[in-house]
Amino acid sequence: MDYIKKLSRFIVPYKRYGYLNIFFNVLYALFSTLAMVSLMPMINVLFGETEKLTIKPVYKGIKELKSFGEDYLNYFVTTTNESDGPQQTLLYMIILIISLFLLKNIFNYLALFFITFLRNGVLKDLRDSIYNKVLTLPISYYSEKKKGDIIARISGDVNEVKNSLLAVLELIVKEPLTIVFAIVTMFTISMKLTIFVFLFIPVAGLIISRIGKSLKKKSNRVQTEQGVFLSTLEETLSGLKVIKGFNSEKRFNDKFQASTNRFYNFSNVLMNRQNLASPASEFLGIATIAALLWYGGSMVLIENSLSGGAFITYMALAYQILTPAKAISKASYKVKAGNAAADRVLEIIETPSLLEDKPNAKVKTDFTSDIKLNNISFKYENDLVLKNFTLQVPKGKSVALVGQSGSGKSTIANLVTRFYDVNEGSITIDGENIKDITKHSLRGLMGLVTQDSILFNDSIKNNLLLGKEDATDEEIIEALNIANAWEFVKDLPNGIDTNIGDSGGKLSGGQQQRLSIARAVLKNPPIMILDEATSALDTESERLVQDALENMMKNRTSIVIAHRLSTIQSADQIVVMQKGEIAEQGTHAELIAKNGVYKKLVDMQSFE
């Protein structure tokens, strides 16, 4: 029940299917017992043990239901034997048995039919919920987590939860009811024999519970290891060029095989523990049946307190308990495995986001004044990347950030777009703290071109439409022209509808970056952030793109993070950064005249 409580919000939308499943499972359990009980009159007819009754019995209330049922059946068999003969009576008994077994199986199918909608619905909603959380969690979350582990949770773990949902309902409804109905009927046939059976049940239950005690822990270990080798696979696919370039195939192969070996060993332990459930419960069941044969047989042969038909029916009911008992044993293991999987899935879903919008966050639709970084400090882990950093970017002006790697340039872009929050100080747009603005509207004011051109396995058109969903083909072509990308796009087999492959792998680095710039151009935001946007371009591509960037930046507020100083000479202000602080600032000409840090950087690049 604790497991169902964990998943209750995902189960509630499909609860009607759960109720229908329970309803038909009740009917299944009832007719399973009736089907077995129906064997008794057939055996009695075969061996002539039916009590002859020629007077039609009268129903005297629910307390007398059992004796009324037996008397009516005896009356029916007696009168049918006299009128149609015993063979015809046997045929009627066979039709009764077939009908009851047919109804039992129909109800079983209907129970499974409706539970399918609940299981697959919960599966869908869990996956949707995890994916939505993946999109909303801050980028900092993924610097600590392995991507393969998240993939394992959204695929394997969620599937484990789906499978265990059926096991839960079998565990609490179907199989227990089947056992209850069978035991109640067994009591009505022989209370003495049933009490004898109950002496064996606690022993069997204790043995089975000991087998399954550590299953959740073992299952969690298997699922965690699956995340490890999926992470290795994801990293391998992302970095295949580097792996091959550095002849590291063996190293990564060994790493992957070490993980799959651990998975193999953990899975063997888990599966063998699960596999022990069925033979253990079956052996315990057969031991119970053997005791029944000895004790019940003496009641039939020696005491004559039980008829042969009643004893055979009793044995059939006792054996019928074995199947649901084994199913409960297996289901309990599935629930433990599902419980471990649910914990891993819910861990992601319930992870609080440190970058949630405030309840009263404003929607900002325009940009009128400036961007200010007010005495901000920031650290990713322990060491400060920015220290008491202050900067103003007036509307319509371009500010370039330059400096050595690790000086904090790209961190500025991450903070202005609120991928991370500052530790101290504040960032304002038009005097409003960006923490008081919805992230969606804040980023709606900004266009972003990163150092790594991030493209998706789709057409050029669909990649650009991320910038403006309702853009026309003419607007897309115009954006491609501004980014000097149309010259190669028009020669592709399907033009803007050409698929560019995984991460744009069918294009050169320069072409990929020009598409990234075209995407930002199409969005046409008032603020543009270029994070080393030309660093991946060759000299020819850089010339093509630089003109486009300068045209795009005219009368637009721009924050340009640059490695190549030749690309930012026309910036309104250049800020030289060293170890998270401002070393110098001014125009290109002013900084050259100072003959300081900037001049040294320019001279070094000129020499190169």
Beta strands, then each sheet from edge to edge (+ up, - down):
strand 1: 370-379
strand 2: 384-394
strand 3: 398-403
strand 4: 424-429
strand 5: 432-433
strand 6: 446-449
strand 7: 527-531
strand 8: 557-561
strand 9: 573-578
strand 10: 581-586
sheet 1: 2+ 1- 4+ 5-
sheet 2: 6+ 7+ 8+ 3+ 9+ 10-
end
